[in-house]
């Protein structure tokens, strides 16, 4: 009986030593592999061109064709153009219209941007008279037109408000200073 107890204890101890040894060997193997792993510098398959370095993404807002709400459209533009004349560049992209099939153009055809300038935290935008040729029968058209411009320009950190002029003058239809709606 005493021999059986000693044999059982010996077998249990042997199993503990074997299992412990297995995990100890596994631990040291992993540690050695981690130490031997050499960190190589990442080399891209293709060099990044000067033009790619100068690009940034901007968000433009256009009305959706399906619903009557604004949707953002991301555009890749040359950062030099955005830095030199940010408001003009963004408005001219809005005038060009969306590239997506899901959005529709909002700024009326033949509208020209005459000038833009900053007045405190408000961008003043001067459009040609064609800007007034939006669909006045659609209640949401004017709101979408304003919000498209305001949402696009307020993506810039220095812009909080937008004022719209027509041919250098205030207009009864766009006589407010517009801020982004939350």
N, C-alpha and C positions, 0 to 999 in steps of 0.2 A: 504494500500500500504506500509505504514511504517512498519507494523507488518510483512509483507511478507519479506521485506529486512532484518529485524532483524532475522527472522526465517531462512532465507538462510545463513546469516552470522553465526548464531549459529550452523547450520548443517555443514557448511564448517569447522568451528573451532573444532567441535566435531570429524569430520573425521580426521583432522590433528592430534588431540590429540590421537585418537585411533591408527592411522597408526604409529605415532611417538612412542607411548607406545609399540606397537608390536615389532618394530625394537629394541627399548631399552631393552626390556625383552629378546629378542633373543640374543643380544650382551652380556648381563650379563650371560646368560646360557652358551654360548660358552666359555666365559672367565673362568667361574667356572669349566667347564669340562676340559679345558686345564690345570688349576692349579691342579686339582685332578688327572690328568694322572700321573701315577708313571712310571718312566723310569726303566725298568728291565734290568739287565745285560744279554747280549745274551749268551746263552749256546748252543754250537753246539750239534747236535744229536750224533755226533761221535767225539771222541777226535782226535786231529791231532797227528799223530804218529811222532816219531823221524825221521823216514825215509822221511816222507812227508815234514818235516821242512827243510831237507837238499836238496831238489830238486829245480832246476831252469830250465828255458826254454832257449834253444839255437836254432838258425836258421842255417840250413844247406841248401846249394843250389845244386839242381840237375836239369839236363835237363828234360824238359817235354817230354812225349811220343808223344803227339799230335803235338806240335809246336817245333821248334828248339830253344827254349829259356829257360833260367834258371828260376826255380820256387823255392821259399823257402819252407822248410819243418821244422816245429817246433818239437823239441824233448825235452822230459823231462829227465834230467840227474842229477846224484848226484853231488851236488855242490863241494864236497871234491875232486872229480876226476877232475873237471874243474879248481879248484884253484891250485891243486898240479901240474898238467901237462895240461894246457889248449890247447896248440897247438896240442899235441899228441892226446888228447881226441877227438878234433874236426876232425882231419885228419883221425883217426881210424873210426869215425862214417861215414865219407865220403867213406872210403874204404869198410865198411860194405854195403853201399848202402841205398837207400830210403826204407821206410816202406809203402809209398803211392803207389797205383797202377797207379797214374797219372805221376809218375816220373820214370826215369831209372837210373841205375848205370852208373857212368862216369869214375871212376878210374879203369884201366884195372885189370883183374883177376890176382890173386897171387902177386899183388904189396904189398910190405912191407914198412912200415915206419921205416927207420933206426935211424934217430934222428931229432930233431928240436932244434933250439936255436934262441934267439933274438939278433939282431945286430942293435943297435939304435932303430928305429921304424920299422925295417924290420925283418920278421920272415924268417929264412933260414930252408928249409925243404929238408931233404935228403931221397930220395926214392931208392928202389932197382931197378935194370935194367928193371924189368917187367913193370915199369911205361911207358916205351917207346912203349909198345905193343898196343897203342890206334889205332883206325881206321884212318890211314893216308889218305885214299881215300876220307873221308868226310871232307870237308873244315872247317866246324864248330866244329868238334870234338875236335881239339886242343884248340880252343878258349873257348869252353864250359868247357873243362878240367881245363884250367888255371883260368877262371872266377869262376868256382865252388869253387875252393880252395881259391882264393883271396876274393870273396864275403863272404865266410864263416868265414875266419880268420879276416877280417877287421870289423866284427861285434864286435870284442873285441876292446875296446877303445885305447889300447896301440899299436895296429897294424895298420900301414898305407901302408906297402909294403910287398911283398912276393918274395923270391928268391928260385928257385928250383934247387937242385943238384941231380945227379944220381950217386949212389955208392960213394959219397963223392967228386965228381968232377963236374965242370961245363960241360954242354952238349950243343952242337950246336943248338939243337931244343928248348931248354929252357934256353937261355943265358941272358935273360933280367931280370930286376927287375920289377915286376908287381905291379901295383896299381889298386885300384877299379875304374872302369869306371862309370862316373856319368850318 
